[in-house]
Amino acid sequence: MGSLDGKVVFITGAARGQGRSHAVTLAAEGADIIAIDICRQLDTVEYDMSTPEDLAETVAQVEALGRRIVASRADVRDPEAVAAALADGEARLGRRVDIVLANAGIMPLSVNIHSHQAFLDVIDVNLNGVHNTVSAAVPSLLENGGGSIVITSSSQGLKGTGGLGGVNAAYTAAKHGVVGLMRNYANWLGPQNIRVNTIHPTGVATPMIQNPIIEQFYNDPNANFDAVSNLMPVPFIEPVDVSRAILFLVGDAGKYVTGVTFPVDAGFNAK
């Protein structure tokens, strides 16, 4: 038996990276999954974004564990699309959602650093998308009489080191912004036995971080890498390291943990 037997988890940005890892890790503990991802490119994002094939791979990995998954393409910037995908998943699984992982995010970096549209896209996906996700799921959590929400922030949601202005500032602002949302939601929903927390990873070994655009940045001799380095001697952590922390937050071990900013950052914020 798993620690999440009978639970349904709603995950955004589930096609690859952290989102896929969360889906697989929680499915291994008995959860069924409702997964969404945009699965297409945004014009302002330089690195390759997820594809329908990526989402299909998430489905295959969850099903290989003997769990059910309902996956669909949806843009977190569109509240109606998010709500429809969640409702469809709940109908097909026969249970309302118990756990919400608002994970979808983008990080344009170099070419569009001073692009106003790129700035808006980051805020729309990384901040507004969280609001849309939580707003869609709260009625189900209330009907269930409780649940857990974990919002993916970042080490840059607690610090602003390594700032380059422009789009990088949008990322930092959005990741700080979701902390404000979390604290508001935690106070609102705590009396209804719904726990809300943010998780703050350092750099994670995913396609959003490990790609030619980011590699170009790290090859810049003028970049201040000490400002974005970890205290522990690791350049990145693995997606599953974040997933295991989320498993604690959403499970019985974390049943009284709410309203916290939970770092998984190899000491980044201790510097």
N, C-alpha and C positions, 0 to 999 in steps of 0.2 A: 504493500500500500504506500501511496505517496502522500506527502504533506498537503497537496492541493487537490486531492481526489474530489471530483464532483464540481470543481470550480470552473468558471469561464473567465478568460482573460482577454481583454481588448487591447491590442498593441498597434500603435501607429508607427510608420517607418519600418515595417516588419520584413521588407524584402531581402535585407542583407545586414551586415554589420551588427551593431548592438541589438537592433530589433529582432533579427533572426535568432541571435544567441538567446535573447530573453524568451522567445517563443519555444525554442528547443529545450532550454533549461527548465522552464515552468511546465512544459508538457511532460518532461521526464518525471516530474513530481505529481502527475495525474491530471493536470489541467487540460481543458479544451480551449482552443484559441480562435479568436476573431482577429484577423490580420488585415491591415490596409497599408497601401503604399501608393505613391503617385505613379511610379514606374514610367516616368518619362523625364526628358531633360527640360530644365528651366533655362531660358536664354542667358540669364545673368550668372549662372553657375559654370565655372570653367572646367571642373573635373566631371567625369562621366557619372551620371546619376543612375539609379536603379532601373531595371528593366522588368518586363513581365516574366522573363525567364528566371530572374533572381527570385521573384515572388513564388514561382512554381517550385524552386528548389527549397524554399522555406516550407512550403506545403509538404513536399516529399520527406523532408527530415522530420517534421512533426508526425506525419502519418507512419513513418518507419518505427516510431515509438509506440504505435498503437493508439494514438490519440486522434481526436477529430479536430479539423481546422476548416474554417470558412474564410477564404481570402478573396479580396477584391481590390480593384484599383480605385482609389479615392484620394482627393487632394484635401489636406487638412485646412487649407485656406477657405474651403467651401463648407460652411456648417451644415447645409442640407445634405450634401454628399456624405459627410461623416455620419450624420444621424441615420441616413438611409442604410449605409453599410453596416452600422451597428445593429439596427433593427432587423435587417436581413439575417445577420449572423445569429442573433438571439432566436429568431424564429426557426432557423434550420437546426440549431443545437437544442432547442427546447428549454432554454434556461436564460434568465437575465444575467447580465455581466456582474461579476463579483470583484474583479480587479482591473484597474485601468492603468496602462503604461503609456503616457503621453511622451513618446520618444522621437517622433519625426523632427528632423532638423537639417538645415543646410549651412554651409560655411564658404561662401565666395571669398576669395582672398586677394588675388593679385591684379588681374587685368581690369576688374571693375571696382577697384578700391575706392574711387571717388564717384562712382555711378549712383545717382539718386535712386534709380529703379532697383539696383542691387540692394541698396539700403532698405528700401521698402519691402522687397521680397524676403529679406532675412527677418524683419520684424513680423511680416505676415505669416511666414511659416513657423518660426521659432517661438513666437509669443502669441499671436492671434490663433495659431493652430492649436496651441495648448488649451486656450479658452474654449475653442470650438469642440475639442475632444471631451473636455470635462463637462461642458454644458450638455452634450449629447448623452453622456453616461450617467449623470447624477440621478435622473428619474429612476433608472433601473437599480442603482445602489440604494436609493431610498426605499424602493419597493421590497428589496431584499432585506432591509433592516440593518444594513451595514456593508462595509467593504473597505477597499484600500485603493488609493491613487498614488502613483509615483510619477513625478514629472522629471524628465531628463534635463538637467541644467548642465553645468560644466564647472571646472575649476575657475574659468573666467566669469562664472556667475557669483563668485565670492571675491575675486581680485580683478584688477584691470591691467596687470603687468603685461608687457610685450605689445602694448597698444600701438596701432599704426594709423589710427583715425579711420575715417571713411567707413567702408563696409565692416572692417574689423571692429569698429566702435558699435555698429549695429548688432553684431554677434554678442559682444559683451553686454550691451544694454538689454537685449532680449533675454539673455541667460540670467541677468539680474532681475529682469521683469518677472520671470516665472517664479522667482522666490516670493515676490510680492503677491502674486496670484495664489501660490501655495499657502501662505500665511493667512490670507483672506479666506480661502476655502477651508483650511483646517479649523478656523474659528467658527465658520458657518456650519460645517458638516460634522464636527466632533460630537456635538450633542446627539446626532443621529447615528453614532457609532461608525462613522466613515473617517478613516485616517488618511491624511494627505501629507506627503513628504516630497522633497526634491533630492535627487542624487547628483553628485558633482564629480564626474570622472576627470582625471587628467587626460592627456592624449591617449586615445584608444586605437589599437591596430585594426582599423577599418578602412574601406575605400575612401571615406571622406577625409582621412588623414594621410593614408599611404597612397599617393598618386603623384604623377609628374609635376603638377602645379605646386603642391606642397614641397616636393623635393627641390624644386627650383628655389623656393623661398629659403629652405635650409642650406642651400649652396651659396646664399648671398653673404659675402664676407663682411658686410656692414650690419647684418642683423644681430640683435642682442639676444642670443640664445639662452643666456643665463636667466633672463627674465621669464622664460617659459620652460625651464627645466625642472625636473623633479628633485626632491631632497634625497630620495633613495636612488641607487644607481641603475635605473631602468629608463630607457627613452620613452617607452609606451607600456601600457597595460593591455591585457587581452579582453575582448568582449565578455567572455565568460566570467571574468573577475567582477565586472559590473553586474552581470546577471545573478551571481551568487549573493551579492549585497542586496539586490532587489528581492531575491527569494526570502531573505531575512525580513525585509521591511514589510512584505505582503503576507507573511506566514504567521503562525501562532507565536513564534519566538519574538516577533516585533509587535505583538498585539496591543501594546500600550505606547508605541512610538508614533507620535504624530506632531506635525508642525516643525520638523527638523530639516536642516540642510546637511545631508549625509555625504561626506567626501569619500571618494575612493580614488585617491590622488597621489599615492606614493610620496606623501609628504609635501606636495606642491604648496599647499596653503599654510604650511608651518614655516615656510621660509620668510 
